[in-house]
Amino acid sequence: MTEAAPEALKGEDWAGDMGERWLASLDRFEGMIAPIGAALLAQADYQPGERVLDLGCGGGATTLAIAEAVGPMGAAVGLDVAPMLVERARQRAADAGSAARFVCADATTAVLDEPPFDRLFSRFGSMFFADPVPAFGNLRGLLKPGARIDLAVWANPRDNAWMMEVMGVVRRHVDIPPRRAARAGAVRF
Ligand SMILES: C[S@@+](CC[C@H](N)C(=O)[O-])C[C@H]1O[C@@H](n2cnc3c(N)ncnc32)[C@H](O)[C@@H]1O
């Protein structure tokens, strides 16, 4: 994870415009990536009592699922930089009577006032750091030594037909800069 984020992802304003856009179409976006979340949750196989940090949790759908898996003796904490998404996530947790908790902070610098986590999870919330090294350095400090990390990240566009179809159409009208190499990730789609 030493490579900087692709230019297209750098500096995306998730606490502002991007967060508002994600929130405006929350159900649609979550519906699109639901199968990936399900696959990642199945791989993670959370057990009762585990403490799990959900990085870039967005509207908190996966955090709620994790809270159910880890039960009352565990902890599911969603961390996100976008206040409007954290607000929605908290509302959902309250509506569902879920014990999931949410923190609004930038994962690059976040300091959490609680014990370290056993596990780190993220469905497409780990790809936006301008410089991943200090960001993951900070995240490491929030985890127990040996903590397991389960991430879903996009792989090469060539491996994703839906990206290539769209790019094909866009290329007919716009000059696209050269593609950067894919970055590391635990589960790649
Ligand atoms: C593509 S959305 C995925 C949301 C959620 N994981 C899901 O699957 O529904 C990316 C999320 O990462 C969050 N994010 C981006 N940069 C972040 C940062 N530096 N610290 C914390 N969260 C961040 C965004 O606010 C956004 O909610």
The ligand as an ORCA input file, in Angstrom:
! r2SCAN-3c Opt
* xyz 0 1
  C     -17.259      4.811     -1.744
  S     -17.801      5.355     -0.145
  C     -18.070      3.778      0.674
  C     -18.966      3.908      1.883
  C     -19.224      2.623      2.672
  N     -17.986      1.939      3.033
  C     -20.114      1.677      1.922
  O     -19.618      0.653      1.443
  O     -21.321      1.935      1.818
  C     -16.240      5.886      0.553
  C     -16.344      6.376      1.971
  O     -15.037      6.649      2.475
  C     -15.107      7.812      3.266
  N     -13.772      8.426      3.362
  C     -13.031      8.945      2.358
  N     -11.861      9.434      2.830
  C     -11.875      9.209      4.183
  C     -10.953      9.495      5.226
  N      -9.790     10.101      4.981
  N     -11.273      9.136      6.480
  C     -12.465      8.527      6.752
  N     -13.378      8.240      5.795
  C     -13.097      8.572      4.521
  C     -16.101      8.682      2.539
  O     -16.612      9.734      3.329
  C     -17.143      7.663      2.110
  O     -18.159      7.504      3.054
*
